[in-house]
Amino acid sequence: MTKKTTTVRLPEELATTVEVVARGRGISVNTLVVDALTAEVERVRHDEEFMGKLREITERDKEILDRLAQ
């Protein structure tokens, strides 16, 4: 799997807490963040209200792109 580097700026207190949680779990901060983001993506995937809004946004974007392509 190809990887992409992303910089995330966290409040210092949250960053410190994340480091402690990762050490306590015996994993890297990167793994903890990836796991948390993966769980959030799975959660919203099953959220019908969110998915409806996402479909509306996507459809609106498609209409704009179609107009620009003309």
Distance bins in CASP14 RR format, pairs under 12 A and 6 or more apart:
PFRMAT RR
TARGET T0000
AUTHOR 0000-0000-0000
RMODE 2
METHOD distances of the structure
MODEL  1
1 34 0 0 0 0 0 1 0 0 0 0 0
3 30 0 0 0 0 1 0 0 0 0 0 0
3 34 0 0 0 0 1 0 0 0 0 0 0
4 34 0 0 0 0 0 1 0 0 0 0 0
5 30 0 0 0 0 0 1 0 0 0 0 0
6 30 0 0 0 0 0 1 0 0 0 0 0
6 33 0 0 0 0 1 0 0 0 0 0 0
6 34 0 0 0 0 0 1 0 0 0 0 0
6 37 0 0 0 0 1 0 0 0 0 0 0
7 33 0 0 0 0 0 1 0 0 0 0 0
8 14 0 0 0 0 0 1 0 0 0 0 0
8 15 0 0 0 0 1 0 0 0 0 0 0
8 18 0 0 0 0 1 0 0 0 0 0 0
8 29 0 0 0 0 1 0 0 0 0 0 0
8 30 0 0 0 0 0 1 0 0 0 0 0
8 32 0 0 0 0 0 1 0 0 0 0 0
8 33 1 0 0 1 0 0 0 0 0 0 0
8 34 0 0 0 0 0 1 0 0 0 0 0
8 36 0 0 0 0 0 1 0 0 0 0 0
8 37 0 0 0 0 1 0 0 0 0 0 0
9 15 0 0 0 0 1 0 0 0 0 0 0
10 16 0 0 0 0 1 0 0 0 0 0 0
10 17 0 0 0 0 1 0 0 0 0 0 0
10 18 1 0 0 1 0 0 0 0 0 0 0
10 19 0 0 0 0 1 0 0 0 0 0 0
10 29 0 0 0 0 1 0 0 0 0 0 0
10 32 0 0 0 0 0 1 0 0 0 0 0
10 33 0 0 0 0 1 0 0 0 0 0 0
10 36 0 0 0 0 0 1 0 0 0 0 0
11 17 0 0 0 0 1 0 0 0 0 0 0
11 18 0 0 0 0 0 1 0 0 0 0 0
12 18 0 0 0 0 0 1 0 0 0 0 0
12 19 0 0 0 0 0 1 0 0 0 0 0
13 19 0 0 0 0 0 1 0 0 0 0 0
13 20 0 0 0 0 0 1 0 0 0 0 0
14 20 0 0 0 0 0 1 0 0 0 0 0
14 21 0 0 0 0 0 1 0 0 0 0 0
14 29 0 0 0 0 0 1 0 0 0 0 0
14 32 0 0 0 0 0 1 0 0 0 0 0
14 33 0 0 0 0 0 1 0 0 0 0 0
14 36 0 0 0 0 0 1 0 0 0 0 0
15 21 0 0 0 0 0 1 0 0 0 0 0
15 22 0 0 0 0 0 1 0 0 0 0 0
15 29 0 0 0 0 1 0 0 0 0 0 0
15 32 0 0 0 0 0 1 0 0 0 0 0
15 33 0 0 0 0 0 1 0 0 0 0 0
16 22 0 0 0 0 0 1 0 0 0 0 0
16 23 0 0 0 0 0 1 0 0 0 0 0
16 29 0 0 0 0 0 1 0 0 0 0 0
17 23 0 0 0 0 0 1 0 0 0 0 0
17 24 0 0 0 0 0 1 0 0 0 0 0
17 29 0 0 0 0 0 1 0 0 0 0 0
17 32 0 0 0 0 0 1 0 0 0 0 0
18 24 0 0 0 0 0 1 0 0 0 0 0
18 25 0 0 0 0 0 1 0 0 0 0 0
18 27 0 0 0 0 0 1 0 0 0 0 0
18 28 0 0 0 0 0 1 0 0 0 0 0
18 29 1 0 1 0 0 0 0 0 0 0 0
18 30 0 0 0 0 0 1 0 0 0 0 0
18 31 0 0 0 0 0 1 0 0 0 0 0
18 32 1 0 0 1 0 0 0 0 0 0 0
18 33 1 0 0 1 0 0 0 0 0 0 0
18 35 0 0 0 0 0 1 0 0 0 0 0
18 36 0 0 0 0 1 0 0 0 0 0 0
19 25 0 0 0 0 0 1 0 0 0 0 0
19 26 0 0 0 0 0 1 0 0 0 0 0
19 27 0 0 0 0 0 1 0 0 0 0 0
19 28 0 0 0 0 1 0 0 0 0 0 0
19 29 1 0 1 0 0 0 0 0 0 0 0
19 30 0 0 0 0 0 1 0 0 0 0 0
19 32 0 0 0 0 1 0 0 0 0 0 0
19 33 0 0 0 0 0 1 0 0 0 0 0
20 26 0 0 0 0 0 1 0 0 0 0 0
20 29 0 0 0 0 0 1 0 0 0 0 0
20 32 0 0 0 0 0 1 0 0 0 0 0
21 27 0 0 0 0 1 0 0 0 0 0 0
21 28 0 0 0 0 0 1 0 0 0 0 0
21 29 0 0 0 0 1 0 0 0 0 0 0
21 31 0 0 0 0 0 1 0 0 0 0 0
21 32 1 0 0 1 0 0 0 0 0 0 0
21 33 0 0 0 0 0 1 0 0 0 0 0
21 35 0 0 0 0 0 1 0 0 0 0 0
21 36 0 0 0 0 1 0 0 0 0 0 0
22 28 1 0 0 1 0 0 0 0 0 0 0
22 29 1 0 1 0 0 0 0 0 0 0 0
22 30 0 0 0 0 1 0 0 0 0 0 0
22 31 1 0 0 1 0 0 0 0 0 0 0
22 32 1 0 1 0 0 0 0 0 0 0 0
22 33 0 0 0 0 1 0 0 0 0 0 0
22 34 0 0 0 0 0 1 0 0 0 0 0
22 35 0 0 0 0 1 0 0 0 0 0 0
22 36 0 0 0 0 0 1 0 0 0 0 0
23 29 0 0 0 0 1 0 0 0 0 0 0
23 31 0 0 0 0 0 1 0 0 0 0 0
23 32 0 0 0 0 1 0 0 0 0 0 0
24 31 0 0 0 0 0 1 0 0 0 0 0
24 32 0 0 0 0 1 0 0 0 0 0 0
25 31 0 0 0 0 1 0 0 0 0 0 0
25 32 1 0 0 1 0 0 0 0 0 0 0
25 35 0 0 0 0 1 0 0 0 0 0 0
25 36 0 0 0 0 0 1 0 0 0 0 0
26 32 0 0 0 0 1 0 0 0 0 0 0
27 33 0 0 0 0 0 1 0 0 0 0 0
27 34 0 0 0 0 1 0 0 0 0 0 0
27 35 1 0 0 1 0 0 0 0 0 0 0
27 36 0 0 0 0 0 1 0 0 0 0 0
28 34 0 0 0 0 1 0 0 0 0 0 0
28 35 0 0 0 0 0 1 0 0 0 0 0
29 35 0 0 0 0 0 1 0 0 0 0 0
29 36 0 0 0 0 0 1 0 0 0 0 0
30 36 0 0 0 0 0 1 0 0 0 0 0
30 37 0 0 0 0 0 1 0 0 0 0 0
31 37 0 0 0 0 0 1 0 0 0 0 0
31 38 0 0 0 0 0 1 0 0 0 0 0
32 38 0 0 0 0 0 1 0 0 0 0 0
32 39 0 0 0 0 0 1 0 0 0 0 0
33 39 0 0 0 0 0 1 0 0 0 0 0
33 40 0 0 0 0 0 1 0 0 0 0 0
34 40 0 0 0 0 0 1 0 0 0 0 0
34 41 0 0 0 0 0 1 0 0 0 0 0
35 41 0 0 0 0 0 1 0 0 0 0 0
35 42 0 0 0 0 0 1 0 0 0 0 0
36 42 0 0 0 0 0 1 0 0 0 0 0
36 43 0 0 0 0 0 1 0 0 0 0 0
37 43 0 0 0 0 0 1 0 0 0 0 0
37 44 0 0 0 0 0 1 0 0 0 0 0
38 44 0 0 0 0 0 1 0 0 0 0 0
38 45 0 0 0 0 0 1 0 0 0 0 0
39 45 0 0 0 0 0 1 0 0 0 0 0
39 46 0 0 0 0 0 1 0 0 0 0 0
40 46 0 0 0 0 0 1 0 0 0 0 0
40 47 0 0 0 0 0 1 0 0 0 0 0
40 50 0 0 0 0 0 1 0 0 0 0 0
41 47 0 0 0 0 0 1 0 0 0 0 0
41 50 0 0 0 0 0 1 0 0 0 0 0
41 51 0 0 0 0 0 1 0 0 0 0 0
41 54 0 0 0 0 0 1 0 0 0 0 0
42 50 0 0 0 0 0 1 0 0 0 0 0
43 50 0 0 0 0 1 0 0 0 0 0 0
43 51 0 0 0 0 0 1 0 0 0 0 0
44 50 1 0 1 0 0 0 0 0 0 0 0
44 51 1 0 0 1 0 0 0 0 0 0 0
44 52 0 0 0 0 0 1 0 0 0 0 0
44 53 0 0 0 0 0 1 0 0 0 0 0
44 54 0 0 0 0 1 0 0 0 0 0 0
45 51 1 0 0 1 0 0 0 0 0 0 0
45 52 0 0 0 0 0 1 0 0 0 0 0
45 54 0 0 0 0 1 0 0 0 0 0 0
47 53 0 0 0 0 1 0 0 0 0 0 0
47 54 0 0 0 0 1 0 0 0 0 0 0
48 54 0 0 0 0 0 1 0 0 0 0 0
48 55 0 0 0 0 0 1 0 0 0 0 0
49 55 0 0 0 0 0 1 0 0 0 0 0
49 56 0 0 0 0 0 1 0 0 0 0 0
50 56 0 0 0 0 0 1 0 0 0 0 0
50 57 0 0 0 0 0 1 0 0 0 0 0
51 57 0 0 0 0 0 1 0 0 0 0 0
51 58 0 0 0 0 0 1 0 0 0 0 0
52 58 0 0 0 0 1 0 0 0 0 0 0
52 59 0 0 0 0 1 0 0 0 0 0 0
53 59 0 0 0 0 0 1 0 0 0 0 0
53 60 0 0 0 0 0 1 0 0 0 0 0
54 60 0 0 0 0 0 1 0 0 0 0 0
54 61 0 0 0 0 0 1 0 0 0 0 0
55 61 0 0 0 0 0 1 0 0 0 0 0
55 62 0 0 0 0 0 1 0 0 0 0 0
56 62 0 0 0 0 0 1 0 0 0 0 0
56 63 0 0 0 0 0 1 0 0 0 0 0
57 63 0 0 0 0 0 1 0 0 0 0 0
57 64 0 0 0 0 0 1 0 0 0 0 0
58 64 0 0 0 0 0 1 0 0 0 0 0
58 65 0 0 0 0 0 1 0 0 0 0 0
59 65 0 0 0 0 0 1 0 0 0 0 0
59 66 0 0 0 0 0 1 0 0 0 0 0
60 66 0 0 0 0 0 1 0 0 0 0 0
60 67 0 0 0 0 0 1 0 0 0 0 0
61 67 0 0 0 0 0 1 0 0 0 0 0
61 68 0 0 0 0 0 1 0 0 0 0 0
62 68 0 0 0 0 0 1 0 0 0 0 0
62 69 0 0 0 0 0 1 0 0 0 0 0
63 69 0 0 0 0 0 1 0 0 0 0 0
63 70 0 0 0 0 0 1 0 0 0 0 0
64 70 0 0 0 0 0 1 0 0 0 0 0
END
